[in-house]
């Protein structure tokens, strides 16, 4: 595990950590009825505990019952998470669907196309973000 990279003049500090928001699930207002509410509560209220106890997986969901024995790496990671004071979402959490598609699709080009450079990726992503910001204001 590592936290936000520190750079000279940057705003972050050693106590700042990027956190995963877990799984995202969306429903339309019309589709979010009592049956869906019960399903969501059933599936996700104990998701973190179940993943931890059955597979030793740390998720983005609350875990309040740790098993008696955990692998050392899981213990180390959980200890770090327990001590986090300043958490923030990954920057991708703020992407709209179009910007997210640009990020995903062009990331593949970084490994599949010798002519597509990291600088090109960042320029394309910045254009998508600029477009997103213009549409939000």
PyMOL commands that set and color helices and strands:
alter all, ss='L'
color gray80, all
select helices_A, chain A and resi 34-44+47-55+72-82+91-94+97-112+118-136
alter helices_A, ss='H'
color red, helices_A
select strands_A, chain A and resi 16-19+86-89
alter strands_A, ss='S'
color yellow, strands_A
deselect
rebuild
show_as cartoon
